[in-house]
Amino acid sequence: MRVKLKYVLCDKDRHGNRRYYFRRDRSRPMVRLRGEPGSDEFLRAYNEALAGNSAVKKSAERLPTDSLEWLVRKYYGSAEFEQLDPGTQRTRRRILEAVCRQHGSKPYARIEPKHIRALRDEKSKTPEAANSRLKALKQVFKCALAEGLVEKNPAAEIPKLKSKGGGWHSWTLEEVEQFEARHPVGTKARLALALLLYTAQRRSDVVLMGRQHVREGWLTLTQRKNHKRAPVTISIPVIPDLQRILDASPTGRLTFLVTSFENGFTAAGFGNWFRERCDEAGLPRCSAHGLRKAAAARLAENGCSASEIMAITGHQTLAEVQRYVAAAQQKVMAKSAMKKFSRGE
């Protein structure tokens, strides 16, 4: 007999693997449930989450108080960690747990910059992962320094690795048209594309958008990223193309986009669902985040300044959007130069 457990959510990663989480309500972070459903490991994790406990908290009491793992557990209880978004907390836990599996028993007071550099370089083949590990360790020792547990932060002066690639693929105009040809106006996939492209917001924001956010032709929302520490509220005009698709599309009661069960998407669930829609359109390189990059690039190509782009995307530093402006200016100057070249000037 199959028994349905309360508060259990199922999600798929980009490889199609199922992952299970416990979440009592949206105000609390999700807890990963390890093991296969029905197994002893899974039920043990479920019961601990239901009781409000975790294996991590229990084991922390038995850890040597001079170990790196003990310091990491102490960081989990800090105000700095609590202020992170639930998704960021999960990611940071995953990074630090991987470090602790190998090095958790080592005395944290004896960790030097050369050791942090070595930990970073273990991930050197994937620079973004290496930099994420470095950032997580910096925060652990920053909290330790503030509490007087160490005399200096050994990760503070270790530089990030230079990324080898350009990050998420930015959609081309032809790729957008290919997606639109496969998913016509009136489909949920086309609505998702329009919301991502014509608002230039992250998937975590798009899944929360609803008609309550639109007033007199303006869409106003507070972005999810860093909403606890440094909330950013933006207002974006709803352009005619987006309004036309909204009017022609079925939407949910509280959010424009809903699952097949009429519930709102999680950001991760939406990303996986949209990934499948891209595959259906024959676009394996394209993703939800790539549309945010494409929107920023098009704003730049149409002559928008970095400050104007920031007003739409919600970026907080010029450096984050300057690359879009620089790329657009390069194309304009190259076009002008080749015109002069063709005239023999």
KOLLUM-200146 format. One record per residue (C-alpha): residue number from 1; residue in one letter; x, z, y. Coordinates in nm, 2 decimals. Layout:
<sites>
+-----+------+--------+--------+--------+
| seq | type |     xx |     zz |     yy |
+-----+------+--------+--------+--------+
| NUM |    a |      X |      Z |      Y |
...
+-----+------+--------+--------+--------+
</sites>
This chain:
<sites>
+-----+------+--------+--------+--------+
| seq | type |     xx |     zz |     yy |
+-----+------+--------+--------+--------+
|   1 |    m |   0.00 |   0.00 |   0.00 |
|   2 |    r |   0.13 |  -0.10 |   0.34 |
|   3 |    v |   0.13 |   0.17 |   0.61 |
|   4 |    k |   0.15 |   0.08 |   0.98 |
|   5 |    l |   0.37 |   0.32 |   1.18 |
|   6 |    k |   0.27 |   0.40 |   1.53 |
|   7 |    y |   0.50 |   0.30 |   1.83 |
|   8 |    v |   0.71 |   0.06 |   1.62 |
|   9 |    l |   0.79 |  -0.27 |   1.79 |
|  10 |    c |   0.95 |  -0.57 |   1.61 |
|  11 |    d |   1.17 |  -0.83 |   1.79 |
|  12 |    k |   1.38 |  -1.12 |   1.68 |
|  13 |    d |   1.73 |  -1.20 |   1.80 |
|  14 |    r |   1.84 |  -1.56 |   1.88 |
|  15 |    h |   1.94 |  -1.60 |   1.51 |
|  16 |    g |   1.60 |  -1.51 |   1.39 |
|  17 |    n |   1.69 |  -1.17 |   1.26 |
|  18 |    r |   1.42 |  -0.90 |   1.29 |
|  19 |    r |   1.50 |  -0.58 |   1.47 |
|  20 |    y |   1.28 |  -0.28 |   1.50 |
|  21 |    y |   1.24 |  -0.02 |   1.78 |
|  22 |    f |   1.05 |   0.30 |   1.85 |
|  23 |    r |   0.88 |   0.32 |   2.18 |
|  24 |    r |   0.62 |   0.58 |   2.26 |
|  25 |    d |   0.54 |   0.44 |   2.61 |
|  26 |    r |   0.69 |   0.22 |   2.87 |
|  27 |    s |   0.83 |   0.51 |   3.07 |
|  28 |    r |   1.08 |   0.59 |   2.79 |
|  29 |    p |   1.36 |   0.38 |   2.65 |
|  30 |    m |   1.33 |   0.21 |   2.31 |
|  31 |    v |   1.52 |   0.36 |   2.02 |
|  32 |    r |   1.67 |   0.12 |   1.76 |
|  33 |    l |   1.54 |   0.19 |   1.41 |
|  34 |    r |   1.81 |   0.10 |   1.15 |
|  35 |    g |   1.75 |  -0.01 |   0.80 |
|  36 |    e |   1.47 |  -0.21 |   0.64 |
|  37 |    p |   1.11 |  -0.10 |   0.69 |
|  38 |    g |   1.01 |   0.13 |   0.41 |
|  39 |    s |   1.37 |   0.23 |   0.33 |
|  40 |    d |   1.48 |   0.60 |   0.35 |
|  41 |    e |   1.71 |   0.51 |   0.63 |
|  42 |    f |   1.43 |   0.35 |   0.83 |
|  43 |    l |   1.19 |   0.63 |   0.78 |
|  44 |    r |   1.45 |   0.90 |   0.86 |
|  45 |    a |   1.52 |   0.72 |   1.19 |
|  46 |    y |   1.15 |   0.68 |   1.26 |
|  47 |    n |   1.08 |   1.05 |   1.20 |
|  48 |    e |   1.37 |   1.16 |   1.43 |
|  49 |    a |   1.25 |   0.93 |   1.71 |
|  50 |    l |   0.89 |   1.06 |   1.66 |
|  51 |    a |   1.02 |   1.41 |   1.69 |
|  52 |    g |   1.21 |   1.33 |   2.01 |
|  53 |    n |   1.55 |   1.38 |   1.84 |
|  54 |    s |   1.83 |   1.15 |   1.74 |
|  55 |    a |   2.11 |   1.16 |   1.50 |
|  56 |    v |   2.34 |   1.11 |   1.80 |
|  57 |    k |   2.23 |   1.43 |   1.97 |
|  58 |    k |   2.25 |   1.63 |   1.65 |
|  59 |    s |   2.60 |   1.52 |   1.56 |
|  60 |    a |   2.73 |   1.58 |   1.91 |
|  61 |    e |   2.71 |   1.96 |   1.86 |
|  62 |    r |   2.95 |   1.93 |   1.56 |
|  63 |    l |   3.21 |   1.71 |   1.73 |
|  64 |    p |   3.55 |   1.85 |   1.84 |
|  65 |    t |   3.52 |   1.92 |   2.21 |
|  66 |    d |   3.86 |   1.74 |   2.28 |
|  67 |    s |   3.76 |   1.41 |   2.11 |
|  68 |    l |   3.67 |   1.08 |   2.28 |
|  69 |    e |   3.34 |   1.07 |   2.10 |
|  70 |    w |   3.24 |   1.42 |   2.24 |
|  71 |    l |   3.32 |   1.29 |   2.59 |
|  72 |    v |   3.11 |   0.98 |   2.53 |
|  73 |    r |   2.82 |   1.20 |   2.42 |
|  74 |    k |   2.86 |   1.41 |   2.73 |
|  75 |    y |   2.84 |   1.10 |   2.94 |
|  76 |    y |   2.51 |   1.01 |   2.77 |
|  77 |    g |   2.37 |   1.33 |   2.92 |
|  78 |    s |   2.50 |   1.26 |   3.27 |
|  79 |    a |   2.28 |   1.18 |   3.57 |
|  80 |    e |   2.48 |   0.86 |   3.61 |
|  81 |    f |   2.37 |   0.74 |   3.26 |
|  82 |    e |   2.02 |   0.86 |   3.31 |
|  83 |    q |   1.98 |   0.64 |   3.62 |
|  84 |    l |   2.06 |   0.32 |   3.43 |
|  85 |    d |   1.78 |   0.10 |   3.32 |
|  86 |    p |   1.68 |   0.14 |   2.96 |
|  87 |    g |   1.81 |  -0.20 |   2.87 |
|  88 |    t |   2.15 |  -0.12 |   3.03 |
|  89 |    q |   2.16 |   0.22 |   2.85 |
|  90 |    r |   2.11 |   0.05 |   2.51 |
|  91 |    t |   2.38 |  -0.21 |   2.58 |
|  92 |    r |   2.62 |   0.06 |   2.70 |
|  93 |    r |   2.55 |   0.28 |   2.40 |
|  94 |    r |   2.61 |  -0.01 |   2.16 |
|  95 |    i |   2.95 |  -0.08 |   2.33 |
|  96 |    l |   3.06 |   0.28 |   2.33 |
|  97 |    e |   2.94 |   0.35 |   1.97 |
|  98 |    a |   3.16 |   0.06 |   1.86 |
|  99 |    v |   3.46 |   0.21 |   2.03 |
| 100 |    c |   3.39 |   0.56 |   1.88 |
| 101 |    r |   3.37 |   0.42 |   1.53 |
| 102 |    q |   3.74 |   0.33 |   1.56 |
| 103 |    h |   3.88 |   0.57 |   1.81 |
| 104 |    g |   3.62 |   0.85 |   1.85 |
| 105 |    s |   3.83 |   1.12 |   1.69 |
| 106 |    k |   4.12 |   1.07 |   1.93 |
| 107 |    p |   4.18 |   1.33 |   2.21 |
| 108 |    y |   4.04 |   1.19 |   2.53 |
| 109 |    a |   4.30 |   1.38 |   2.74 |
| 110 |    r |   4.58 |   1.19 |   2.59 |
| 111 |    i |   4.43 |   0.85 |   2.65 |
| 112 |    e |   4.65 |   0.65 |   2.89 |
| 113 |    p |   4.60 |   0.32 |   3.08 |
| 114 |    k |   4.79 |   0.13 |   2.81 |
| 115 |    h |   4.54 |   0.26 |   2.55 |
| 116 |    i |   4.25 |   0.13 |   2.77 |
| 117 |    r |   4.42 |  -0.20 |   2.81 |
| 118 |    a |   4.46 |  -0.23 |   2.43 |
| 119 |    l |   4.09 |  -0.15 |   2.38 |
| 120 |    r |   4.00 |  -0.42 |   2.63 |
| 121 |    d |   4.23 |  -0.67 |   2.46 |
| 122 |    e |   4.07 |  -0.61 |   2.12 |
| 123 |    k |   3.79 |  -0.82 |   2.27 |
| 124 |    s |   4.01 |  -1.07 |   2.45 |
| 125 |    k |   3.86 |  -1.37 |   2.26 |
| 126 |    t |   3.53 |  -1.30 |   2.43 |
| 127 |    p |   3.63 |  -1.20 |   2.79 |
| 128 |    e |   3.27 |  -1.09 |   2.89 |
| 129 |    a |   3.26 |  -0.85 |   2.60 |
| 130 |    a |   3.61 |  -0.72 |   2.69 |
| 131 |    n |   3.50 |  -0.66 |   3.05 |
| 132 |    s |   3.18 |  -0.49 |   2.94 |
| 133 |    r |   3.39 |  -0.25 |   2.72 |
| 134 |    l |   3.62 |  -0.19 |   3.01 |
| 135 |    k |   3.33 |  -0.11 |   3.25 |
| 136 |    a |   3.17 |   0.13 |   3.00 |
| 137 |    l |   3.50 |   0.32 |   2.95 |
| 138 |    k |   3.55 |   0.34 |   3.33 |
| 139 |    q |   3.22 |   0.50 |   3.37 |
| 140 |    v |   3.28 |   0.75 |   3.09 |
| 141 |    f |   3.61 |   0.87 |   3.25 |
| 142 |    k |   3.47 |   0.85 |   3.60 |
| 143 |    c |   3.21 |   1.12 |   3.50 |
| 144 |    a |   3.49 |   1.32 |   3.32 |
| 145 |    l |   3.70 |   1.31 |   3.63 |
| 146 |    a |   3.41 |   1.43 |   3.84 |
| 147 |    e |   3.36 |   1.73 |   3.61 |
| 148 |    g |   3.73 |   1.81 |   3.61 |
| 149 |    l |   3.78 |   1.73 |   3.24 |
| 150 |    v |   4.06 |   1.48 |   3.31 |
| 151 |    e |   4.31 |   1.46 |   3.60 |
| 152 |    k |   4.27 |   1.08 |   3.64 |
| 153 |    n |   4.07 |   0.79 |   3.52 |
| 154 |    p |   4.29 |   0.59 |   3.28 |
| 155 |    a |   4.06 |   0.28 |   3.31 |
| 156 |    a |   4.04 |   0.27 |   3.68 |
| 157 |    e |   4.33 |   0.03 |   3.74 |
| 158 |    i |   4.29 |  -0.19 |   3.44 |
| 159 |    p |   4.17 |  -0.54 |   3.57 |
| 160 |    k |   3.90 |  -0.75 |   3.41 |
| 161 |    l |   3.99 |  -1.05 |   3.21 |
| 162 |    k |   3.91 |  -1.39 |   3.36 |
| 163 |    s |   3.61 |  -1.56 |   3.20 |
| 164 |    k |   3.69 |  -1.87 |   3.01 |
| 165 |    g |   3.35 |  -2.04 |   3.06 |
| 166 |    g |   3.09 |  -2.07 |   3.33 |
| 167 |    g |   2.84 |  -1.84 |   3.17 |
| 168 |    w |   2.49 |  -1.95 |   3.10 |
| 169 |    h |   2.43 |  -2.32 |   3.11 |
| 170 |    s |   2.25 |  -2.44 |   3.43 |
| 171 |    w |   1.97 |  -2.68 |   3.36 |
| 172 |    t |   2.00 |  -3.04 |   3.49 |
| 173 |    l |   1.71 |  -3.22 |   3.64 |
| 174 |    e |   1.69 |  -3.44 |   3.33 |
| 175 |    e |   1.67 |  -3.13 |   3.10 |
| 176 |    v |   1.38 |  -2.99 |   3.31 |
| 177 |    e |   1.20 |  -3.32 |   3.28 |
| 178 |    q |   1.26 |  -3.32 |   2.91 |
| 179 |    f |   1.11 |  -2.98 |   2.87 |
| 180 |    e |   0.81 |  -3.08 |   3.09 |
| 181 |    a |   0.75 |  -3.38 |   2.87 |
| 182 |    r |   0.73 |  -3.16 |   2.56 |
| 183 |    h |   0.53 |  -2.88 |   2.72 |
| 184 |    p |   0.26 |  -3.02 |   2.97 |
| 185 |    v |   0.08 |  -2.84 |   3.24 |
| 186 |    g |  -0.17 |  -2.60 |   3.09 |
| 187 |    t |   0.06 |  -2.46 |   2.82 |
| 188 |    k |   0.22 |  -2.12 |   2.83 |
| 189 |    a |   0.57 |  -2.27 |   2.80 |
| 190 |    r |   0.52 |  -2.49 |   3.11 |
| 191 |    l |   0.39 |  -2.18 |   3.30 |
| 192 |    a |   0.70 |  -1.99 |   3.19 |
| 193 |    l |   0.93 |  -2.27 |   3.31 |
| 194 |    a |   0.75 |  -2.29 |   3.65 |
| 195 |    l |   0.77 |  -1.91 |   3.70 |
| 196 |    l |   1.14 |  -1.91 |   3.62 |
| 197 |    l |   1.24 |  -2.22 |   3.82 |
| 198 |    y |   1.02 |  -2.18 |   4.13 |
| 199 |    t |   1.09 |  -1.81 |   4.18 |
| 200 |    a |   1.46 |  -1.80 |   4.07 |
| 201 |    q |   1.40 |  -1.45 |   3.91 |
| 202 |    r |   1.53 |  -1.29 |   3.59 |
| 203 |    r |   1.33 |  -1.29 |   3.28 |
| 204 |    s |   1.28 |  -0.92 |   3.31 |
| 205 |    d |   1.10 |  -0.98 |   3.64 |
| 206 |    v |   0.90 |  -1.29 |   3.53 |
| 207 |    v |   0.74 |  -1.10 |   3.24 |
| 208 |    l |   0.60 |  -0.85 |   3.48 |
| 209 |    m |   0.46 |  -1.10 |   3.73 |
| 210 |    g |   0.08 |  -1.11 |   3.77 |
| 211 |    r |  -0.19 |  -1.20 |   4.01 |
| 212 |    q |  -0.17 |  -0.86 |   4.17 |
| 213 |    h |   0.17 |  -0.96 |   4.30 |
| 214 |    v |   0.04 |  -1.26 |   4.50 |
| 215 |    r |  -0.12 |  -1.21 |   4.84 |
| 216 |    e |  -0.19 |  -1.48 |   5.09 |
| 217 |    g |   0.05 |  -1.73 |   4.93 |
| 218 |    w |   0.34 |  -1.48 |   4.89 |
| 219 |    l |   0.47 |  -1.33 |   4.57 |
| 220 |    t |   0.61 |  -0.98 |   4.63 |
| 221 |    l |   0.78 |  -0.77 |   4.36 |
| 222 |    t |   1.05 |  -0.51 |   4.31 |
| 223 |    q |   1.32 |  -0.64 |   4.07 |
| 224 |    r |   1.37 |  -0.45 |   3.75 |
| 225 |    k |   1.75 |  -0.47 |   3.76 |
| 226 |    n |   1.88 |  -0.14 |   3.92 |
| 227 |    h |   1.53 |  -0.05 |   4.02 |
| 228 |    k |   1.61 |   0.32 |   3.96 |
| 229 |    r |   1.94 |   0.33 |   4.16 |
| 230 |    a |   1.91 |   0.06 |   4.42 |
| 231 |    p |   1.56 |  -0.10 |   4.41 |
| 232 |    v |   1.53 |  -0.45 |   4.56 |
| 233 |    t |   1.19 |  -0.58 |   4.68 |
| 234 |    i |   1.16 |  -0.94 |   4.76 |
| 235 |    s |   0.88 |  -1.17 |   4.89 |
| 236 |    i |   0.88 |  -1.54 |   4.80 |
| 237 |    p |   0.64 |  -1.80 |   4.92 |
| 238 |    v |   0.44 |  -1.96 |   4.63 |
| 239 |    i |   0.52 |  -2.33 |   4.66 |
| 240 |    p |   0.24 |  -2.58 |   4.59 |
| 241 |    d |   0.39 |  -2.69 |   4.26 |
| 242 |    l |   0.39 |  -2.34 |   4.13 |
| 243 |    q |   0.04 |  -2.27 |   4.25 |
| 244 |    r |  -0.09 |  -2.59 |   4.09 |
| 245 |    i |   0.05 |  -2.48 |   3.75 |
| 246 |    l |  -0.08 |  -2.12 |   3.79 |
| 247 |    d |  -0.43 |  -2.26 |   3.86 |
| 248 |    a |  -0.42 |  -2.48 |   3.56 |
| 249 |    s |  -0.28 |  -2.23 |   3.31 |
| 250 |    p |  -0.45 |  -1.95 |   3.11 |
| 251 |    t |  -0.30 |  -1.62 |   3.21 |
| 252 |    g |  -0.32 |  -1.25 |   3.11 |
| 253 |    r |  -0.51 |  -0.98 |   3.29 |
| 254 |    l |  -0.21 |  -0.79 |   3.42 |
| 255 |    t |   0.07 |  -1.04 |   3.37 |
| 256 |    f |   0.07 |  -1.42 |   3.39 |
| 257 |    l |   0.25 |  -1.45 |   3.06 |
| 258 |    v |   0.12 |  -1.27 |   2.74 |
| 259 |    t |   0.20 |  -1.28 |   2.37 |
| 260 |    s |  -0.03 |  -1.42 |   2.11 |
| 261 |    f |  -0.18 |  -1.07 |   2.09 |
| 262 |    e |  -0.26 |  -1.07 |   2.46 |
| 263 |    n |   0.01 |  -0.81 |   2.54 |
| 264 |    g |   0.28 |  -0.84 |   2.80 |
| 265 |    f |   0.62 |  -0.96 |   2.68 |
| 266 |    t |   0.93 |  -0.75 |   2.67 |
| 267 |    a |   1.23 |  -0.92 |   2.84 |
| 268 |    a |   1.41 |  -0.96 |   2.51 |
| 269 |    g |   1.10 |  -1.08 |   2.33 |
| 270 |    f |   1.03 |  -1.34 |   2.60 |
| 271 |    g |   1.38 |  -1.46 |   2.59 |
| 272 |    n |   1.36 |  -1.53 |   2.22 |
| 273 |    w |   1.02 |  -1.69 |   2.25 |
| 274 |    f |   1.14 |  -1.92 |   2.54 |
| 275 |    r |   1.45 |  -2.00 |   2.33 |
| 276 |    e |   1.21 |  -2.14 |   2.06 |
| 277 |    r |   1.03 |  -2.35 |   2.32 |
| 278 |    c |   1.36 |  -2.49 |   2.44 |
| 279 |    d |   1.45 |  -2.58 |   2.08 |
| 280 |    e |   1.11 |  -2.76 |   2.04 |
| 281 |    a |   1.20 |  -2.97 |   2.34 |
| 282 |    g |   1.54 |  -3.05 |   2.19 |
| 283 |    l |   1.74 |  -2.84 |   2.44 |
| 284 |    p |   1.96 |  -2.61 |   2.24 |
| 285 |    r |   2.19 |  -2.53 |   2.54 |
| 286 |    c |   1.91 |  -2.42 |   2.77 |
| 287 |    s |   1.78 |  -2.07 |   2.83 |
| 288 |    a |   1.57 |  -1.87 |   3.06 |
| 289 |    h |   1.86 |  -1.74 |   3.25 |
| 290 |    g |   2.00 |  -2.09 |   3.30 |
| 291 |    l |   1.69 |  -2.17 |   3.50 |
| 292 |    r |   1.78 |  -1.90 |   3.75 |
| 293 |    k |   2.12 |  -2.06 |   3.79 |
| 294 |    a |   1.96 |  -2.40 |   3.83 |
| 295 |    a |   1.72 |  -2.28 |   4.10 |
| 296 |    a |   2.01 |  -2.12 |   4.30 |
| 297 |    a |   2.21 |  -2.44 |   4.26 |
| 298 |    r |   1.93 |  -2.66 |   4.39 |
| 299 |    l |   1.87 |  -2.43 |   4.68 |
| 300 |    a |   2.23 |  -2.48 |   4.77 |
| 301 |    e |   2.22 |  -2.85 |   4.72 |
| 302 |    n |   1.93 |  -2.87 |   4.96 |
| 303 |    g |   2.14 |  -2.71 |   5.23 |
| 304 |    c |   2.05 |  -2.34 |   5.20 |
| 305 |    s |   2.31 |  -2.09 |   5.31 |
| 306 |    a |   2.43 |  -1.81 |   5.08 |
| 307 |    s |   2.21 |  -1.57 |   5.28 |
| 308 |    e |   1.90 |  -1.78 |   5.23 |
| 309 |    i |   1.97 |  -1.80 |   4.86 |
| 310 |    m |   2.01 |  -1.43 |   4.84 |
| 311 |    a |   1.67 |  -1.38 |   5.01 |
| 312 |    i |   1.51 |  -1.56 |   4.71 |
| 313 |    t |   1.73 |  -1.45 |   4.42 |
| 314 |    g |   1.78 |  -1.09 |   4.53 |
| 315 |    h |   2.16 |  -1.10 |   4.48 |
| 316 |    q |   2.32 |  -0.82 |   4.67 |
| 317 |    t |   2.67 |  -0.97 |   4.75 |
| 318 |    l |   2.77 |  -1.30 |   4.89 |
| 319 |    a |   3.03 |  -1.35 |   4.62 |
| 320 |    e |   2.76 |  -1.38 |   4.36 |
| 321 |    v |   2.59 |  -1.68 |   4.53 |
| 322 |    q |   2.89 |  -1.83 |   4.72 |
| 323 |    r |   2.99 |  -2.04 |   4.41 |
| 324 |    y |   2.66 |  -2.22 |   4.43 |
| 325 |    v |   2.71 |  -2.30 |   4.80 |
| 326 |    a |   3.07 |  -2.40 |   4.74 |
| 327 |    a |   2.97 |  -2.64 |   4.46 |
| 328 |    a |   2.70 |  -2.80 |   4.67 |
| 329 |    q |   2.93 |  -2.84 |   4.97 |
| 330 |    q |   3.19 |  -3.00 |   4.75 |
| 331 |    k |   2.94 |  -3.26 |   4.63 |
| 332 |    v |   2.83 |  -3.34 |   4.99 |
| 333 |    m |   3.19 |  -3.37 |   5.11 |
| 334 |    a |   3.29 |  -3.58 |   4.81 |
| 335 |    k |   3.00 |  -3.82 |   4.88 |
| 336 |    s |   3.09 |  -3.85 |   5.24 |
| 337 |    a |   3.46 |  -3.91 |   5.15 |
| 338 |    m |   3.37 |  -4.19 |   4.90 |
| 339 |    k |   3.15 |  -4.36 |   5.16 |
| 340 |    k |   3.44 |  -4.37 |   5.40 |
| 341 |    f |   3.67 |  -4.49 |   5.12 |
| 342 |    s |   3.43 |  -4.77 |   5.03 |
| 343 |    r |   3.43 |  -4.89 |   5.39 |
| 344 |    g |   3.80 |  -4.89 |   5.40 |
| 345 |    e |   3.83 |  -4.62 |   5.66 |
+-----+------+--------+--------+--------+
</sites>
